[in-house]
Amino acid sequence: MTNDAVAKGPASYFPSIEKKYGRPIAEWKDLIRASPLTRHMELVAWLKSEHGLGHGHANALVAHTLAETL
């Protein structure tokens, strides 16, 4: 395996997020996009309080999702 195949940045958390919480990344991103919240830290807090994600996992999902919409 080459270094090119290794995910970097927020995406590097995705395999452990899927394994720990049992939902595919696409589903988490859909939840984030469907939320009425728009600010990064509001979304992170919401994922933590409503869905039980850890801070690092929530932060990675929000960062990656919001970067797609810019």
MILUMDO-228924 format. One record per atom (N, C-alpha, C, CB): atom name; residue number from 1; x, y, z negated. Coordinates in steps of 0.05 Angstrom, whole numbers, plus 32768, in hexadecimal, padded with zeros to 4 digits. Glycine has a CB too. Layout:
<rs>
R  site  pos     u     v     w
R    CA  NUM     X     Y     Z
...
</rs>
This chain:
<rs>
R  site  pos     u     v     w
R     N    1  8011  7FE8  8000
R    CA    1  8000  8000  8000
R     C    1  8012  8019  8000
R    CB    1  7FED  8000  7FE7
R     N    2  800B  802C  8010
R    CA    2  801A  8045  8012
R     C    2  800F  8059  7FFF
R    CB    2  801B  804F  802F
R     N    3  801D  806E  7FFA
R    CA    3  8014  8084  7FE9
R     C    3  7FFC  8092  7FF6
R    CB    3  802A  8098  7FE4
R     N    4  7FF9  8090  8010
R    CA    4  7FE3  809D  801E
R     C    4  7FC8  8091  8015
R    CB    4  7FE6  809B  803C
R     N    5  7FC8  8078  800D
R    CA    5  7FAF  806A  8005
R     C    5  7FA7  8071  7FE8
R    CB    5  7FB3  804C  8008
R     N    6  7FB8  807E  7FD9
R    CA    6  7FB1  8085  7FBE
R     C    6  7FA2  809F  7FBD
R    CB    6  7FCB  8086  7FAD
R     N    7  7F8B  809F  7FB0
R    CA    7  7F7B  80B7  7FAD
R     C    7  7F89  80CB  7F9A
R    CB    7  7F5E  80B1  7FA2
R     N    8  7F87  80E4  7FA1
R    CA    8  7F93  80F9  7F91
R     C    8  7F7E  810C  7F87
R    CB    8  7FA9  8108  7FA1
R     N    9  7F85  811C  7F73
R    CA    9  7F72  8130  7F68
R     C    9  7F5A  8123  7F5C
R    CB    9  7F6A  8143  7F7E
R     N   10  7F43  8131  7F5D
R    CA   10  7F2B  8127  7F50
R     C   10  7F23  810B  7F5A
R    CB   10  7F14  813A  7F55
R     N   11  7F27  8105  7F73
R    CA   11  7F20  80EB  7F7E
R     C   11  7F2E  80D4  7F71
R    CB   11  7F25  80EA  7F9C
R     N   12  7F45  80D9  7F65
R    CA   12  7F54  80C4  7F57
R     C   12  7F44  80B8  7F40
R    CB   12  7F6F  80CE  7F4E
R     N   13  7F30  80C7  7F36
R    CA   13  7F20  80BD  7F20
R     C   13  7F09  80AC  7F2A
R    CB   13  7F14  80D5  7F10
R     N   14  7F02  80AC  7F43
R    CA   14  7EEA  80A0  7F4D
R     C   14  7EE8  8082  7F47
R    CB   14  7EE8  80A4  7F6A
R     N   15  7EFD  8072  7F4C
R    CA   15  7EFA  8055  7F46
R     C   15  7EF3  8050  7F28
R    CB   15  7F14  8046  7F4C
R     N   16  7EFF  805E  7F16
R    CA   16  7EF9  805A  7EFA
R     C   16  7EDE  8064  7EF2
R    CB   16  7F0F  8067  7EE8
R     N   17  7ED5  807A  7EFF
R    CA   17  7EBA  8084  7EFA
R     C   17  7EA5  806F  7F03
R    CB   17  7EB5  809F  7F09
R     N   18  7EA8  8064  7F1B
R    CA   18  7E95  8050  7F24
R     C   18  7E95  8037  7F12
R    CB   18  7E9C  8048  7F41
R     N   19  7EAD  802F  7F09
R    CA   19  7EAF  8017  7EF8
R     C   19  7EA3  801C  7EDD
R    CB   19  7ECC  800F  7EF5
R     N   20  7EA9  8033  7ED1
R    CA   20  7E9F  8038  7EB6
R     C   20  7E82  803E  7EB4
R    CB   20  7EAF  8050  7EAA
R     N   21  7E77  804D  7EC8
R    CA   21  7E5B  8056  7EC5
R     C   21  7E48  8047  7ED8
R    CB   21  7E59  8073  7ECB
R     N   22  7E52  8036  7EEA
R    CA   22  7E41  8024  7EFA
R     C   22  7E31  8031  7F10
R    CB   22  7E2F  8017  7EE8
R     N   23  7E39  8049  7F18
R    CA   23  7E2C  8057  7F2E
R     C   23  7E40  805E  7F43
R    CB   23  7E1C  8070  7F24
R     N   24  7E39  805D  7F5D
R    CA   24  7E4C  8065  7F71
R     C   24  7E50  8084  7F71
R    CB   24  7E42  805D  7F8D
R     N   25  7E66  808D  7F7A
R    CA   25  7E6D  80A9  7F7A
R     C   25  7E58  80B9  7F8A
R    CB   25  7E89  80AE  7F86
R     N   26  7E4E  80AE  7FA0
R    CA   26  7E3A  80BC  7FB0
R     C   26  7E21  80C3  7F9F
R    CB   26  7E32  80AC  7FC8
R     N   27  7E1A  80B1  7F8D
R    CA   27  7E03  80B5  7F7C
R     C   27  7E08  80CC  7F68
R    CB   27  7DFB  809B  7F6D
R     N   28  7E20  80CC  7F5C
R    CA   28  7E27  80E2  7F4A
R     C   28  7E26  80FD  7F58
R    CB   28  7E43  80DD  7F3D
R     N   29  7E31  80FD  7F71
R    CA   29  7E32  8116  7F80
R     C   29  7E16  811F  7F87
R    CB   29  7E43  8112  7F9A
R     N   30  7E04  810C  7F8E
R    CA   30  7DE8  8113  7F93
R     C   30  7DDB  8120  7F7B
R    CB   30  7DD8  80FB  7F9C
R     N   31  7DE1  8115  7F63
R    CA   31  7DD6  8120  7F4A
R     C   31  7DE0  813D  7F46
R    CB   31  7DDE  810F  7F32
R     N   32  7DF9  8141  7F4B
R    CA   32  7E05  815B  7F47
R     C   32  7DF8  816F  7F5B
R    CB   32  7E24  815B  7F4B
R     N   33  7DF6  8167  7F74
R    CA   33  7DEA  8179  7F88
R     C   33  7DCD  817F  7F82
R    CB   33  7DED  816D  7FA3
R     N   34  7DBE  816C  7F76
R    CA   34  7DA2  816F  7F71
R     C   34  7D9D  817F  7F57
R    CB   34  7D94  8154  7F6E
R     N   35  7DB1  8183  7F47
R    CA   35  7DAE  8192  7F2E
R     C   35  7DA9  81AF  7F34
R    CB   35  7DC7  818F  7F1C
R     N   36  7D98  81BC  7F24
R    CA   36  7D94  81D9  7F27
R     C   36  7DAC  81E9  7F1E
R    CB   36  7D7B  81E2  7F18
R     N   37  7DBF  81DC  7F10
R    CA   37  7DD7  81EA  7F06
R     C   37  7DEA  81EE  7F1D
R    CB   37  7DE4  81DA  7EEF
R     N   38  7DF9  8204  7F1C
R    CA   38  7E0C  8209  7F32
R     C   38  7E29  820E  7F28
R    CB   38  7E03  8221  7F42
R     N   39  7E2C  8216  7F0F
R    CA   39  7E47  821C  7F05
R     C   39  7E56  8203  7EFD
R    CB   39  7E45  8230  7EEE
R     N   40  7E6F  8203  7F02
R    CA   40  7E80  81EB  7EFD
R     C   40  7E7C  81E1  7EE0
R    CB   40  7E9D  81F2  7F02
R     N   41  7E81  81F2  7ECC
R    CA   41  7E81  81E8  7EB1
R     C   41  7E64  81E1  7EA7
R    CB   41  7E8D  81FD  7E9E
R     N   42  7E50  81EE  7EB3
R    CA   42  7E34  81E6  7EAC
R     C   42  7E2F  81C9  7EB6
R    CB   42  7E20  81FA  7EB9
R     N   43  7E38  81C4  7ECE
R    CA   43  7E35  81A9  7ED9
R     C   43  7E44  8194  7ECA
R    CB   43  7E3D  81A8  7EF7
R     N   44  7E5D  819B  7EC2
R    CA   44  7E6D  8188  7EB1
R     C   44  7E5F  8182  7E97
R    CB   44  7E89  8194  7EAC
R     N   45  7E55  8197  7E8A
R    CA   45  7E47  8194  7E70
R     C   45  7E2E  8183  7E74
R    CB   45  7E40  81AF  7E64
R     N   46  7E20  8187  7E89
R    CA   46  7E07  8178  7E8F
R     C   46  7E0D  815A  7E94
R    CB   46  7DF9  8183  7EA8
R     N   47  7E22  8154  7EA3
R    CA   47  7E29  8138  7EA7
R     C   47  7E32  812B  7E8D
R    CB   47  7E40  8136  7EBC
R     N   48  7E3F  813A  7E7C
R    CA   48  7E48  812F  7E63
R     C   48  7E30  812A  7E50
R    CB   48  7E5C  8142  7E55
R     N   49  7E1E  813D  7E4E
R    CA   49  7E08  813B  7E3B
R     C   49  7DF1  8129  7E45
R    CB   49  7DFD  8156  7E35
R     N   50  7DEB  812B  7E5E
R    CA   50  7DD4  811C  7E69
R     C   50  7DDB  8100  7E74
R    CB   50  7DC7  812C  7E7F
R     N   51  7DF4  80FD  7E7C
R    CA   51  7DFC  80E4  7E88
R     C   51  7E12  80D5  7E7A
R    CB   51  7E03  80E8  7EA5
R     N   52  7E1D  80E1  7E65
R    CA   52  7E31  80D4  7E55
R     C   52  7E4D  80D1  7E60
R    CB   52  7E27  80B9  7E4E
R     N   53  7E53  80E2  7E74
R    CA   53  7E6D  80E1  7E80
R     C   53  7E82  80EE  7E6E
R    CB   53  7E6E  80EE  7E9C
R     N   54  7E9A  80E5  7E6F
R    CA   54  7EB0  80F3  7E62
R     C   54  7EB7  810C  7E70
R    CB   54  7EC9  80E0  7E60
R     N   55  7EC5  811E  7E63
R    CA   55  7ECB  8138  7E6F
R     C   55  7EDB  8136  7E89
R    CB   55  7EDB  8149  7E5A
R     N   56  7EF0  8126  7E89
R    CA   56  7F01  8123  7EA1
R     C   56  7EF2  8118  7EB9
R    CB   56  7F19  8111  7E9B
R     N   57  7EE1  8105  7EB4
R    CA   57  7ED1  80F9  7EC9
R     C   57  7EBD  810D  7ED4
R    CB   57  7EC3  80DF  7EC0
R     N   58  7EAF  811B  7EC2
R    CA   58  7E9B  812F  7ECA
R     C   58  7EA9  8145  7EDA
R    CB   58  7E8C  813A  7EB1
R     N   59  7EBF  814E  7ED0
R    CA   59  7ECE  8164  7EDD
R     C   59  7ED7  815C  7EF9
R    CB   59  7EE6  816C  7ECC
R     N   60  7EE0  8144  7EFC
R    CA   60  7EEA  813A  7F16
R     C   60  7ED2  8139  7F2A
R    CB   60  7EF7  811E  7F14
R     N   61  7EBC  812E  7F21
R    CA   61  7EA4  812D  7F33
R     C   61  7E9B  8148  7F3B
R    CB   61  7E8D  811E  7F25
R     N   62  7E99  815B  7F28
R    CA   62  7E8F  8176  7F2F
R     C   62  7EA3  8184  7F41
R    CB   62  7E8A  8186  7F15
R     N   63  7EBC  8183  7F3B
R    CA   63  7ED0  8190  7F4B
R     C   63  7ED0  8186  7F68
R    CB   63  7EEC  818C  7F40
R     N   64  7ECE  816C  7F6C
R    CA   64  7ECE  8160  7F86
R     C   64  7EB5  8167  7F95
R    CB   64  7ED2  8141  7F84
R     N   65  7E9E  8166  7F88
R    CA   65  7E84  816C  7F94
R     C   65  7E82  818A  7F9C
R    CB   65  7E6D  8165  7F81
R     N   66  7E8A  819B  7F8A
R    CA   66  7E89  81B8  7F91
R     C   66  7E9C  81C0  7FA7
R    CB   66  7E8E  81C8  7F77
R     N   67  7EB3  81B3  7FA8
R    CA   67  7EC7  81B9  7FBD
R     C   67  7EBB  81B2  7FD9
R    CB   67  7EE1  81AA  7FB8
R     N   68  7EAA  819E  7FDA
R    CA   68  7E9E  8196  7FF3
R     C   68  7E8B  81AB  7FFE
R    CB   68  7E90  817B  7FF0
R     N   69  7E7F  81BA  7FEC
R    CA   69  7E6A  81CD  7FF4
R     C   69  7E75  81E9  7FFA
R    CB   69  7E55  81CF  7FDF
R     N   70  7E8F  81ED  7FF7
R    CA   70  7E9A  8207  7FFC
R     C   70  7EA0  820B  8019
R    CB   70  7EB4  820B  7FEC
</rs>
